[in-house]
Amino acid sequence: MTARILMVDDEADACELFRQNFRREIRKGLYSFDFARSGEDALEVLRTGEPPKVLMVLSDINMPGMSGLELLEHIRRERPEIDVVMITAYGDPETARRATCLGASNLMTKPVDFAQLKRRLANSIEQPG
């Protein structure tokens, strides 16, 4: 089964960066990625998405409009079964505490360590929920 992942980041190059780093896994059918440029767009994908359902959301914290932390609150209310990993350029303790309190399963700092992220994804997919 292909694990569907939603990447949320307002930076235009984030989509291509993730596609490049996961090209082998995408080609093998391990993962499929959806990309949203805002929290509002991400909620639309989660509310109307085609099967298979999204299993994990990777979201930037600092975005114009709805922040990643606000998105996290919506996801926890509407889709609590989805694993959410927050990604930020500002890995300060207060941000980490707030993300954890709101229900993020993990906080990663930019630049993303893709080897670590791949391990995290593999563990999450093997042990859903």
Secondary structure, DSSP 8 states (H G I E B T S, - for coil): --EEEEEE-S-HHHHHHHHHHTHHHHHTTSEEEEEESSHHHHHHHHHH--SS-EEEEEEES--SSS-HHHHHHHHHHH-TTSEEEEEES---HHHHHHHHHHT-SEEEESS--HHHHHHHHHHHHHS--
